[in-house]
Amino acid sequence: MTRDGWLAVAAAIMLVVGLVAWWRWPSSAPGLECPPEQVFLDDAGVARCGPGRPLAAGQALTVGQRVPFSRLTADDLAVLPGIGPSLAQQIIAARDARGGFCSWDEVDAVEGVGPARLEAIRQLAEIPRCDAGL
């Protein structure tokens, strides 16, 4: 077979592989058809829409739920944009020393947390009012 023949065979194979990959590629549609706040775990530990056990903080963040700031671990914080393991440990240490945060201003006062990092945390977490008994 000539060089042009081998190139034609290679091109045909790449075309077939590309079509198969396109056909089998996962859908970009959401896996669950409910808002994030309605996602819970069933008895088998599978995320479902409807009643069930609440998600752990890391799981809740994954599906887009906002979680109480007091539930976030250093590992949860460390994966947020602009926050690494070191700053996450500082935030957790400050939270533990205070007995929790009552406002975002208290989080902002932690050394290393600036406006951009604070906003990244605020998008994913919430701080309950301290006078609400939470």
Backbone as CSV, one residue per row, in Angstrom:
resi,resn,N_x,N_y,N_z,CA_x,CA_y,CA_z,C_x,C_y,C_z
1,MET,0.853,-1.171,0.000,0.000,0.000,0.000,0.903,1.240,0.000
2,THR,0.478,2.271,-0.661,1.265,3.497,-0.752,1.082,4.340,0.508
3,ARG,1.909,5.355,0.576,1.824,6.273,1.711,0.467,6.948,1.767
4,ASP,-0.065,7.348,0.632,-1.387,7.985,0.593,-2.477,7.024,1.060
5,GLY,-2.346,5.770,0.751,-3.310,4.766,1.192,-3.312,4.615,2.707
6,TRP,-2.096,4.565,3.300,-1.992,4.456,4.753,-2.557,5.694,5.445
7,LEU,-2.318,6.862,4.860,-2.878,8.088,5.423,-4.400,8.084,5.361
8,ALA,-4.953,7.571,4.285,-6.407,7.490,4.159,-6.987,6.528,5.202
9,VAL,-6.319,5.391,5.418,-6.780,4.431,6.427,-6.703,5.070,7.819
10,ALA,-5.587,5.748,8.123,-5.434,6.394,9.424,-6.501,7.467,9.630
11,ALA,-6.787,8.247,8.584,-7.809,9.289,8.682,-9.184,8.669,8.918
12,ALA,-9.500,7.581,8.261,-10.785,6.905,8.444,-10.913,6.368,9.869
13,ILE,-9.827,5.795,10.393,-9.853,5.268,11.766,-10.072,6.405,12.762
14,MET,-9.366,7.531,12.562,-9.540,8.669,13.465,-10.958,9.215,13.396
15,LEU,-11.552,9.226,12.223,-12.924,9.687,12.063,-13.879,8.778,12.830
16,VAL,-13.700,7.473,12.711,-14.566,6.523,13.421,-14.396,6.672,14.930
17,VAL,-13.152,6.769,15.401,-12.899,6.943,16.837,-13.542,8.242,17.333
18,GLY,-13.420,9.312,16.577,-14.023,10.587,16.947,-15.532,10.501,17.031
19,LEU,-16.161,9.827,16.070,-17.616,9.680,16.089,-18.079,8.835,17.275
20,VAL,-17.357,7.765,17.576,-17.714,6.928,18.721,-17.558,7.712,20.020
21,ALA,-16.468,8.463,20.148,-16.250,9.265,21.353,-17.345,10.311,21.502
22,TRP,-17.721,10.971,20.426,-18.790,11.977,20.468,-20.106,11.344,20.856
23,TRP,-20.409,10.186,20.331,-21.671,9.505,20.616,-21.733,9.044,22.065
24,ARG,-20.611,8.599,22.622,-20.590,8.055,23.975,-20.242,9.092,25.036
25,TRP,-19.928,10.309,24.659,-19.517,11.329,25.619,-20.648,11.600,26.601
26,PRO,-20.341,11.783,27.903,-21.402,12.024,28.890,-22.152,13.315,28.609
27,SER,-23.405,13.305,28.952,-24.252,14.477,28.773,-23.851,15.565,29.756
28,SER,-24.023,16.811,29.364,-23.748,17.915,30.271,-24.982,18.274,31.094
29,ALA,-26.086,17.561,30.885,-27.302,17.804,31.654,-27.070,17.397,33.108
30,PRO,-27.699,18.102,34.056,-27.522,17.724,35.457,-28.022,16.313,35.721
31,GLY,-27.365,15.631,36.653,-27.752,14.263,36.984,-29.042,14.197,37.776
32,LEU,-29.351,15.241,38.526,-30.574,15.291,39.319,-31.429,16.447,38.834
33,GLU,-32.706,16.226,38.810,-33.631,17.240,38.292,-34.313,18.020,39.413
34,CYS,-33.556,18.433,40.425,-34.119,19.228,41.510,-33.103,20.282,41.936
35,PRO,-33.561,21.323,42.623,-32.618,22.335,43.105,-31.650,21.730,44.130
36,PRO,-30.455,22.291,44.268,-29.457,21.728,45.184,-29.956,21.538,46.611
37,GLU,-30.791,22.462,47.093,-31.241,22.351,48.486,-32.207,21.193,48.723
38,GLN,-32.655,20.524,47.661,-33.553,19.376,47.801,-32.837,18.044,47.601
39,VAL,-31.498,18.057,47.561,-30.722,16.833,47.382,-30.369,16.257,48.751
40,PHE,-30.697,14.992,48.946,-30.412,14.277,50.191,-29.882,12.895,49.848
41,LEU,-29.376,12.190,50.855,-28.872,10.831,50.663,-29.940,9.822,51.048
42,ASP,-30.111,8.784,50.220,-31.031,7.717,50.582,-30.336,6.725,51.510
43,ASP,-31.005,5.645,51.866,-30.447,4.669,52.808,-29.156,4.027,52.303
44,ALA,-28.981,3.951,50.990,-27.776,3.353,50.408,-26.644,4.375,50.269
45,GLY,-26.903,5.653,50.637,-25.882,6.683,50.534,-25.789,7.325,49.165
46,VAL,-26.837,7.152,48.341,-26.867,7.716,46.998,-27.652,9.025,47.035
47,ALA,-27.136,10.056,46.380,-27.815,11.353,46.332,-29.083,11.237,45.505
48,ARG,-30.176,11.713,46.070,-31.489,11.684,45.417,-32.226,12.981,45.714
49,CYS,-33.212,13.277,44.887,-34.110,14.386,45.162,-35.160,13.891,46.159
50,GLY,-35.443,14.698,47.171,-36.479,14.318,48.114,-35.931,14.015,49.486
51,PRO,-36.749,13.363,50.316,-36.362,13.138,51.709,-35.174,12.194,51.848
52,GLY,-34.472,12.347,52.953,-33.317,11.495,53.240,-32.388,12.170,54.224
53,ARG,-31.193,11.614,54.365,-30.182,12.175,55.264,-29.527,13.389,54.620
54,PRO,-29.187,14.390,55.420,-28.483,15.546,54.846,-27.094,15.161,54.363
55,LEU,-26.605,15.888,53.398,-25.268,15.658,52.850,-24.205,16.180,53.808
56,ALA,-23.034,15.561,53.790,-21.887,16.103,54.521,-21.498,17.419,53.852
57,ALA,-20.746,18.247,54.556,-20.405,19.576,54.035,-19.731,19.508,52.671
58,GLY,-18.760,18.627,52.503,-18.074,18.507,51.210,-19.012,18.081,50.101
59,GLN,-19.926,17.159,50.401,-20.901,16.718,49.408,-21.867,17.844,49.077
60,ALA,-22.305,18.579,50.098,-23.231,19.690,49.882,-22.603,20.752,48.983
61,LEU,-21.327,21.039,49.211,-20.633,22.006,48.358,-20.563,21.514,46.920
62,THR,-20.372,20.212,46.753,-20.261,19.633,45.415,-21.541,19.799,44.614
63,VAL,-22.701,19.654,45.266,-23.964,19.772,44.534,-24.481,21.206,44.482
64,GLY,-23.766,22.139,45.120,-24.137,23.541,45.031,-24.955,24.062,46.190
65,GLN,-25.040,23.310,47.276,-25.750,23.797,48.448,-24.859,24.757,49.224
66,ARG,-25.482,25.726,49.861,-24.749,26.577,50.793,-24.824,25.910,52.153
67,VAL,-23.699,25.846,52.843,-23.635,25.148,54.129,-23.316,26.130,55.239
68,PRO,-23.712,25.803,56.468,-23.309,26.656,57.591,-21.785,26.683,57.698
69,PHE,-21.237,27.859,57.900,-19.790,28.021,57.959,-19.179,27.134,59.031
70,SER,-19.917,26.886,60.110,-19.397,26.061,61.205,-19.210,24.606,60.797
71,ARG,-19.845,24.155,59.706,-19.699,22.772,59.237,-18.505,22.581,58.313
72,LEU,-17.928,23.666,57.808,-16.809,23.548,56.880,-15.543,23.121,57.613
73,THR,-14.882,22.113,57.086,-13.609,21.663,57.647,-12.477,22.385,56.925
74,ALA,-11.264,22.204,57.413,-10.102,22.788,56.744,-9.978,22.235,55.328
75,ASP,-10.291,20.946,55.141,-10.232,20.352,53.794,-11.261,20.983,52.870
76,ASP,-12.470,21.260,53.388,-13.504,21.909,52.575,-13.054,23.305,52.153
77,LEU,-12.508,24.057,53.095,-12.057,25.420,52.795,-10.861,25.430,51.851
78,ALA,-9.970,24.470,52.001,-8.732,24.455,51.229,-8.963,24.327,49.734
79,VAL,-10.084,23.784,49.322,-10.334,23.615,47.887,-11.042,24.817,47.268
80,LEU,-11.418,25.788,48.078,-12.071,26.977,47.528,-11.045,27.838,46.798
81,PRO,-11.490,28.585,45.792,-10.555,29.421,45.024,-9.811,30.419,45.911
82,GLY,-8.491,30.419,45.813,-7.671,31.372,46.539,-7.385,30.999,47.980
83,ILE,-7.895,29.866,48.427,-7.664,29.439,49.812,-6.950,28.099,49.762
84,GLY,-5.785,28.049,50.306,-5.037,26.804,50.353,-5.090,26.207,51.743
85,PRO,-4.332,25.142,51.963,-4.346,24.470,53.265,-3.919,25.375,54.427
86,SER,-2.929,26.225,54.197,-2.419,27.082,55.265,-3.473,28.094,55.728
87,LEU,-4.086,28.796,54.778,-5.109,29.779,55.132,-6.335,29.089,55.713
88,ALA,-6.683,27.924,55.201,-7.820,27.178,55.742,-7.594,26.856,57.213
89,GLN,-6.373,26.446,57.566,-6.051,26.158,58.963,-6.148,27.419,59.827
90,GLN,-5.709,28.558,59.278,-5.811,29.817,60.025,-7.266,30.172,60.290
91,ILE,-8.110,30.005,59.289,-9.527,30.336,59.443,-10.172,29.424,60.486
92,ILE,-9.882,28.134,60.415,-10.453,27.182,61.364,-9.958,27.485,62.777
93,ALA,-8.660,27.800,62.924,-8.106,28.130,64.243,-8.789,29.373,64.820
94,ALA,-8.991,30.396,63.983,-9.659,31.614,64.442,-11.108,31.322,64.811
95,ARG,-11.782,30.493,64.023,-13.173,30.129,64.314,-13.262,29.385,65.646
96,ASP,-12.351,28.433,65.853,-12.357,27.658,67.095,-12.020,28.533,68.300
97,ALA,-11.073,29.457,68.132,-10.682,30.339,69.230,-11.826,31.254,69.647
98,ARG,-12.650,31.675,68.692,-13.769,32.568,68.974,-15.014,31.808,69.424
99,GLY,-15.014,30.507,69.209,-16.226,29.739,69.487,-17.221,29.858,68.345
100,GLY,-16.738,30.212,67.182,-17.584,30.383,65.995,-17.577,31.829,65.541
101,PHE,-18.027,32.041,64.326,-18.126,33.395,63.783,-19.587,33.812,63.780
102,CYS,-19.839,35.079,64.139,-21.198,35.617,64.127,-21.458,36.510,62.925
103,SER,-20.384,36.895,62.212,-20.564,37.760,61.045,-19.401,37.551,60.084
104,TRP,-19.608,38.003,58.859,-18.554,37.894,57.850,-17.407,38.857,58.154
105,ASP,-17.691,39.925,58.900,-16.617,40.842,59.286,-15.587,40.134,60.159
106,GLU,-16.042,39.208,61.000,-15.117,38.451,61.840,-14.236,37.527,60.991
107,VAL,-14.801,36.961,59.933,-14.012,36.120,59.025,-13.010,36.994,58.279
108,ASP,-13.446,38.169,57.858,-12.582,39.094,57.126,-11.400,39.551,57.978
109,ALA,-11.566,39.549,59.306,-10.497,39.992,60.202,-9.365,38.965,60.312
110,VAL,-9.583,37.740,59.844,-8.529,36.721,59.884,-7.432,37.133,58.904
111,GLU,-6.184,37.099,59.365,-5.066,37.507,58.521,-4.998,36.623,57.277
112,GLY,-4.924,37.244,56.109,-4.849,36.508,54.857,-6.169,36.449,54.105
113,VAL,-7.261,36.756,54.789,-8.571,36.765,54.128,-8.828,38.190,53.660
114,GLY,-8.903,38.357,52.369,-9.205,39.666,51.801,-10.571,39.636,51.151
115,PRO,-10.924,40.701,50.452,-12.253,40.778,49.842,-12.558,39.646,48.861
116,ALA,-11.602,39.280,48.019,-11.850,38.231,47.023,-12.029,36.871,47.687
117,ARG,-11.186,36.569,48.645,-11.293,35.281,49.336,-12.560,35.222,50.174
118,LEU,-12.898,36.322,50.806,-14.120,36.366,51.599,-15.330,36.114,50.710
119,GLU,-15.335,36.712,49.536,-16.456,36.514,48.609,-16.546,35.068,48.153
120,ALA,-15.412,34.397,47.935,-15.420,32.982,47.550,-16.071,32.134,48.636
121,ILE,-15.767,32.446,49.888,-16.364,31.698,50.996,-17.851,32.018,51.114
122,ARG,-18.206,33.287,50.969,-19.616,33.699,51.122,-20.526,33.075,50.071
123,GLN,-19.978,32.761,48.896,-20.781,32.140,47.843,-21.205,30.722,48.212
124,LEU,-20.429,30.069,49.090,-20.665,28.663,49.403,-21.162,28.403,50.807
125,ALA,-21.011,29.369,51.685,-21.363,29.139,53.087,-22.247,30.265,53.599
126,GLU,-22.829,30.017,54.744,-23.642,31.030,55.396,-23.321,31.021,56.885
127,ILE,-23.443,32.183,57.497,-23.213,32.287,58.928,-24.568,32.589,59.561
128,PRO,-25.072,31.650,60.368,-26.345,31.907,61.035,-26.182,33.041,62.056
129,ARG,-27.251,33.743,62.312,-27.212,34.795,63.309,-26.901,34.187,64.663
130,CYS,-25.985,34.780,65.388,-25.597,34.246,66.699,-26.730,34.354,67.709
131,ASP,-27.561,35.373,67.576,-28.669,35.523,68.534,-29.832,34.598,68.214
132,ALA,-29.709,33.797,67.120,-30.779,32.865,66.771,-30.587,31.528,67.467
133,GLY,-29.507,31.389,68.226,-29.266,30.148,68.956,-28.713,29.042,68.088
134,LEU,-28.140,29.385,66.921,-27.588,28.362,66.016,-26.110,28.252,66.155
